[in-house]
Amino acid sequence: MHRARFAALSAAYRHLDKTDAYVIGAKAGTKYQRMDARTVVVDSGRHIVMEGVEAYGKQGCQ
């Protein structure tokens, strides 16, 4: 799975001058800063995260 993710990110990097790339779960690191990338953090909020935690917990118990 990591190979596919890295391949997709690599492809996105090559086209940053033409289009935006949205990366889910990426931390803004040095690589992004070197590319002059603009980082937008989306915070879904505590209640949404807790719903996901509860749903995951219920699935794990089945």
Protein Blocks (a to p, Z undefined) as FASTA:
>chain_A
ZZmmmmmmmmmmmmmmmmccddehiacdfklmmnopacddddebjklmmmmmmmmmmmmm
ZZ
